[in-house]
Amino acid sequence: MQLRDACSRKRDAPRQNGFLITGDIKNMNAIRTVMTFFLTAMLAAAFLGWRWAVTLPSPKLEAARAVLALAGIAAAVGITILWRVKPQADR
């Protein structure tokens, strides 16, 4: 019986664009901040790797820089998407 109650509560939960709205804005911002620190560290690693890749032979240099550029772009896009969505308070 408890499982059925839990499922019906989940189905009746408020939704926005198909996603469950849970928690409050402070929690969401805390999670965003932690994820931003991680993605910033990823950007820093990509930058340092880019500088390190100069020491490699030419074919490896191009491949390393391509991968590092993709990682940097992915991190930048992730940060942008992370902070673009505005949280809404529970109703």
One Martini backbone bead per residue (centre of mass of N, CA, C, O) as a GRO file, in nm:
protein
   91
    1MET     BB    1   0.055   0.064  -0.018
    2GLN     BB    2   0.298   0.262  -0.008
    3LEU     BB    3   0.378   0.252  -0.305
    4ARG     BB    4   0.119   0.371  -0.417
    5ASP     BB    5   0.141   0.643  -0.267
    6ALA     BB    6   0.415   0.729  -0.385
    7CYS     BB    7   0.328   0.729  -0.684
    8SER     BB    8   0.096   0.937  -0.659
    9ARG     BB    9   0.271   1.169  -0.551
   10LYS     BB   10   0.459   1.188  -0.797
   11ARG     BB   11   0.232   1.242  -1.010
   12ASP     BB   12   0.117   1.509  -0.836
   13ALA     BB   13   0.348   1.671  -0.882
   14PRO     BB   14   0.496   1.942  -0.964
   15ARG     BB   15   0.540   2.080  -1.299
   16GLN     BB   16   0.810   2.165  -1.543
   17ASN     BB   17   0.854   2.062  -1.845
   18GLY     BB   18   0.838   1.755  -1.700
   19PHE     BB   19   0.965   1.851  -1.435
   20LEU     BB   20   1.036   1.830  -1.123
   21ILE     BB   21   0.945   2.024  -0.837
   22THR     BB   22   1.212   2.067  -0.611
   23GLY     BB   23   1.275   2.237  -0.363
   24ASP     BB   24   1.479   2.514  -0.336
   25ILE     BB   25   1.666   2.780  -0.432
   26LYS     BB   26   1.909   2.737  -0.245
   27ASN     BB   27   1.970   2.445  -0.330
   28MET     BB   28   2.007   2.499  -0.631
   29ASN     BB   29   2.242   2.704  -0.598
   30ALA     BB   30   2.436   2.511  -0.456
   31ILE     BB   31   2.455   2.307  -0.686
   32ARG     BB   32   2.548   2.504  -0.902
   33THR     BB   33   2.811   2.588  -0.761
   34VAL     BB   34   2.946   2.312  -0.754
   35MET     BB   35   2.933   2.265  -1.063
   36THR     BB   36   3.095   2.519  -1.137
   37PHE     BB   37   3.359   2.438  -1.004
   38PHE     BB   38   3.403   2.188  -1.175
   39LEU     BB   39   3.393   2.329  -1.456
   40THR     BB   40   3.628   2.521  -1.394
   41ALA     BB   41   3.836   2.298  -1.356
   42MET     BB   42   3.804   2.194  -1.645
   43LEU     BB   43   3.898   2.452  -1.783
   44ALA     BB   44   4.179   2.461  -1.652
   45ALA     BB   45   4.274   2.187  -1.759
   46ALA     BB   46   4.247   2.262  -2.057
   47PHE     BB   47   4.445   2.497  -2.052
   48LEU     BB   48   4.693   2.342  -1.943
   49GLY     BB   49   4.688   2.125  -2.168
   50TRP     BB   50   4.736   2.317  -2.401
   51ARG     BB   51   5.021   2.403  -2.304
   52TRP     BB   52   5.141   2.111  -2.286
   53ALA     BB   53   5.097   2.020  -2.593
   54VAL     BB   54   5.346   2.167  -2.718
   55THR     BB   55   5.551   1.917  -2.650
   56LEU     BB   56   5.435   1.772  -2.881
   57PRO     BB   57   5.393   1.630  -3.153
   58SER     BB   58   5.210   1.732  -3.413
   59PRO     BB   59   4.977   1.513  -3.426
   60LYS     BB   60   4.926   1.519  -3.116
   61LEU     BB   61   4.866   1.818  -3.086
   62GLU     BB   62   4.604   1.831  -3.250
   63ALA     BB   63   4.445   1.620  -3.087
   64ALA     BB   64   4.472   1.747  -2.807
   65ARG     BB   65   4.345   2.023  -2.880
   66ALA     BB   66   4.071   1.916  -2.968
   67VAL     BB   67   3.988   1.787  -2.700
   68LEU     BB   68   4.030   2.040  -2.521
   69ALA     BB   69   3.831   2.220  -2.671
   70LEU     BB   70   3.580   2.046  -2.621
   71ALA     BB   71   3.595   2.058  -2.312
   72GLY     BB   72   3.576   2.367  -2.287
   73ILE     BB   73   3.308   2.402  -2.434
   74ALA     BB   74   3.140   2.215  -2.255
   75ALA     BB   75   3.184   2.375  -1.993
   76ALA     BB   76   3.070   2.647  -2.089
   77VAL     BB   77   2.790   2.542  -2.163
   78GLY     BB   78   2.720   2.425  -1.886
   79ILE     BB   79   2.725   2.693  -1.732
   80THR     BB   80   2.514   2.838  -1.899
   81ILE     BB   81   2.280   2.639  -1.854
   82LEU     BB   82   2.282   2.635  -1.544
   83TRP     BB   83   2.216   2.969  -1.524
   84ARG     BB   84   1.964   3.017  -1.714
   85VAL     BB   85   1.786   2.872  -1.535
   86LYS     BB   86   1.499   2.948  -1.353
   87PRO     BB   87   1.385   2.920  -1.053
   88GLN     BB   88   1.094   2.790  -0.891
   89ALA     BB   89   0.872   2.801  -0.669
   90ASP     BB   90   0.678   2.634  -0.487
   91ARG     BB   91   0.316   2.577  -0.483
   0.00000   0.00000   0.00000
